[in-house]
């Protein structure tokens, strides 16, 4: 695995509703948190820095919260890790 993360990458945890497109929440994720989070949410082999979006099941939420300090989940939302390049 490359030890340096992709430059200008912004990661976040996104909560979203499948019924209401306007109901969304985001929580930032640092590069250091991604390193720990990928032990819980295992990325694809070709995606060590979790650039692709990954589902975050509520069953692992206590561990995710311990890493991200994001608080309790909203049970009406689905959650994914997300990333984009900030220019």
MIDOSE-1310 file (N, C-alpha, C; in nm, 2 decimals, decimal comma, always signed):
residues 87
xxxx	+0,08/-0,12/+0,00/+0,00/+0,00/+0,00/+0,09/+0,12/+0,00; +0,04/+0,22/-0,07/+0,11/+0,35/-0,08/+0,09/+0,42/+0,06; +0,20/+0,47/+0,12/+0,19/+0,53/+0,25/+0,14/+0,68/+0,24; +0,15/+0,74/+0,13/+0,10/+0,88/+0,11/-0,04/+0,87/+0,05
xxxx	-0,13/+0,95/+0,11/-0,26/+0,95/+0,06/-0,27/+1,03/-0,07; -0,37/+1,01/-0,15/-0,38/+1,09/-0,27/-0,39/+1,24/-0,24; -0,32/+1,33/-0,31/-0,32/+1,47/-0,27/-0,46/+1,53/-0,29; -0,49/+1,63/-0,21/-0,62/+1,71/-0,22/-0,74/+1,62/-0,21
xxxx	-0,73/+1,51/-0,13/-0,85/+1,42/-0,12/-0,92/+1,46/+0,01; -1,05/+1,47/-0,01/-1,15/+1,50/+0,10/-1,23/+1,38/+0,12; -1,23/+1,32/+0,25/-1,31/+1,21/+0,28/-1,42/+1,25/+0,37; -1,54/+1,18/+0,37/-1,64/+1,21/+0,46/-1,74/+1,09/+0,47
xxxx	-1,81/+1,09/+0,58/-1,91/+0,99/+0,61/-2,04/+1,06/+0,57; -2,12/+1,00/+0,48/-2,24/+1,06/+0,43/-2,36/+0,98/+0,48; -2,46/+1,04/+0,54/-2,58/+0,98/+0,57/-2,69/+1,03/+0,47; -2,77/+0,94/+0,42/-2,86/+0,99/+0,32/-2,99/+0,90/+0,33
xxxx	-3,10/+0,96/+0,28/-3,23/+0,90/+0,28/-3,26/+0,86/+0,14; -3,31/+0,73/+0,13/-3,35/+0,69/-0,01/-3,49/+0,74/-0,05; -3,56/+0,79/+0,05/-3,70/+0,85/+0,03/-3,69/+1,00/+0,01; -3,60/+1,07/+0,06/-3,59/+1,21/+0,05/-3,45/+1,26/+0,01
xxxx	-3,44/+1,30/-0,11/-3,31/+1,34/-0,16/-3,25/+1,46/-0,09; -3,33/+1,54/-0,02/-3,28/+1,65/+0,06/-3,23/+1,62/+0,20; -3,26/+1,50/+0,24/-3,22/+1,46/+0,38/-3,08/+1,39/+0,37; -2,98/+1,47/+0,40/-2,84/+1,43/+0,40/-2,76/+1,48/+0,52
xxxx	-2,66/+1,41/+0,56/-2,57/+1,46/+0,66/-2,43/+1,42/+0,62; -2,33/+1,50/+0,66/-2,19/+1,46/+0,63/-2,11/+1,48/+0,76; -2,01/+1,40/+0,77/-1,91/+1,41/+0,88/-1,77/+1,39/+0,82; -1,68/+1,49/+0,84/-1,55/+1,48/+0,78/-1,47/+1,36/+0,83
xxxx	-1,38/+1,30/+0,75/-1,29/+1,19/+0,79/-1,15/+1,24/+0,75; -1,05/+1,23/+0,84/-0,91/+1,26/+0,81/-0,84/+1,14/+0,75; -0,73/+1,17/+0,69/-0,65/+1,06/+0,63/-0,61/+0,96/+0,74; -0,58/+1,01/+0,86/-0,54/+0,92/+0,97/-0,66/+0,83/+1,01
xxxx	-0,78/+0,89/+1,01/-0,90/+0,81/+1,04/-0,93/+0,71/+0,93; -0,90/+0,74/+0,81/-0,92/+0,64/+0,70/-0,83/+0,52/+0,72; -0,71/+0,54/+0,77/-0,62/+0,43/+0,79/-0,68/+0,33/+0,89; -0,74/+0,38/+1,00/-0,80/+0,30/+1,10/-0,94/+0,25/+1,05
xxxx	-1,01/+0,33/+0,98/-1,15/+0,29/+0,94/-1,14/+0,17/+0,84; -1,04/+0,17/+0,76/-1,03/+0,06/+0,66/-1,01/-0,08/+0,72; -0,98/-0,08/+0,85/-0,97/-0,21/+0,92/-1,12/-0,26/+0,96; -1,21/-0,17/+0,96/-1,35/-0,20/+0,99/-1,44/-0,21/+0,86
xxxx	-1,42/-0,12/+0,77/-1,49/-0,12/+0,64/-1,38/-0,15/+0,54; -1,37/-0,27/+0,50/-1,26/-0,32/+0,42/-1,28/-0,28/+0,27; -1,18/-0,19/+0,22/-1,19/-0,15/+0,09/-1,15/-0,25/-0,01; -1,18/-0,23/-0,14/-1,14/-0,31/-0,25/-0,99/-0,32/-0,25
xxxx	-0,93/-0,42/-0,30/-0,78/-0,44/-0,30/-0,71/-0,33/-0,37; -0,78/-0,28/-0,48/-0,71/-0,17/-0,56/-0,75/-0,03/-0,51; -0,81/-0,02/-0,39/-0,85/+0,11/-0,34/-0,81/+0,12/-0,19; -0,68/+0,12/-0,16/-0,64/+0,13/-0,02/-0,68/+0,26/+0,05
xxxx	-0,70/+0,37/-0,03/-0,73/+0,49/+0,03/-0,88/+0,52/+0,03; -0,96/+0,42/+0,00/-1,11/+0,43/+0,01/-1,16/+0,55/-0,07; -1,12/+0,56/-0,20/-1,17/+0,66/-0,28/-1,31/+0,63/-0,33; -1,34/+0,50/-0,35/-1,47/+0,45/-0,39/-1,56/+0,47/-0,27
xxxx	-1,69/+0,47/-0,29/-1,78/+0,47/-0,18/-1,81/+0,33/-0,12; -1,81/+0,32/+0,01/-1,84/+0,20/+0,08/-1,95/+0,21/+0,18; -2,04/+0,11/+0,18/-2,15/+0,11/+0,27/-2,10/+0,10/+0,42; -2,16/+0,16/+0,51/-2,13/+0,15/+0,65/-2,25/+0,09/+0,72
xxxx	-2,25/-0,03/+0,75/-2,36/-0,10/+0,82/-2,37/-0,05/+0,96; -2,49/-0,04/+1,01/-2,52/+0,00/+1,15/-2,46/-0,10/+1,25; -2,44/-0,22/+1,20/-2,38/-0,32/+1,29/-2,24/-0,29/+1,34; -2,17/-0,21/+1,26/-2,03/-0,17/+1,30/-2,02/-0,03/+1,35
xxxx	-2,14/+0,03/+1,37/-2,14/+0,17/+1,41/-2,06/+0,20/+1,54; -2,07/+0,12/+1,64/-1,99/+0,15/+1,76/-1,84/+0,17/+1,74; -1,79/+0,09/+1,65/-1,65/+0,10/+1,61/-1,62/+0,22/+1,53; -1,71/+0,25/+1,43/-1,70/+0,36/+1,35/-1,71/+0,49/+1,43
xxxx	-1,80/+0,50/+1,53/-1,81/+0,61/+1,62/-1,68/+0,63/+1,70; -1,62/+0,52/+1,74/-1,50/+0,53/+1,82/-1,39/+0,59/+1,74; -1,39/+0,56/+1,61/-1,28/+0,62/+1,52/-1,31/+0,76/+1,48; -1,44/+0,79/+1,44/-1,47/+0,92/+1,38/-1,53/+1,02/+1,48
xxxx	-1,58/+0,97/+1,60/-1,65/+1,05/+1,70/-1,76/+1,13/+1,63; -1,85/+1,05/+1,56/-1,96/+1,11/+1,48/-2,09/+1,10/+1,55; -2,10/+1,04/+1,67/-2,22/+1,03/+1,74/-2,31/+0,92/+1,69; -2,43/+0,90/+1,75/-2,52/+0,79/+1,71/-2,57/+0,81/+1,57
xxxx	-2,60/+0,70/+1,50/-2,66/+0,71/+1,36/-2,80/+0,75/+1,37; -2,85/+0,80/+1,26/-3,00/+0,82/+1,24/-3,05/+0,69/+1,18; -3,13/+0,62/+1,25/-3,18/+0,49/+1,19/-3,26/+0,50/+1,06; -3,30/+0,62/+1,03/-3,37/+0,64/+0,90/-3,28/+0,66/+0,78
xxxx	-3,15/+0,67/+0,81/-3,06/+0,70/+0,70/-2,97/+0,58/+0,67; -2,92/+0,58/+0,55/-2,81/+0,48/+0,51/-2,68/+0,56/+0,51; -2,57/+0,49/+0,53/-2,44/+0,56/+0,54/-2,34/+0,50/+0,45; -2,25/+0,59/+0,39/-2,14/+0,55/+0,31/-2,02/+0,63/+0,33
xxxx	-1,90/+0,58/+0,31/-1,79/+0,66/+0,30/-1,78/+0,72/+0,16; -1,74/+0,84/+0,15/-1,73/+0,91/+0,02/-1,60/+0,99/+0,02; -1,55/+1,02/-0,10/-1,43/+1,09/-0,12/-1,44/+1,17/-0,25; -1,37/+1,28/-0,25/-1,35/+1,36/-0,38/-1,22/+1,44/-0,37
xxx	-1,18/+1,48/-0,49/-1,06/+1,56/-0,50/-1,09/+1,71/-0,49; -1,03/+1,78/-0,40/-1,05/+1,92/-0,38/-0,94/+1,99/-0,46; -0,99/+2,06/-0,56/-0,89/+2,13/-0,65/-0,84/+2,26/-0,59
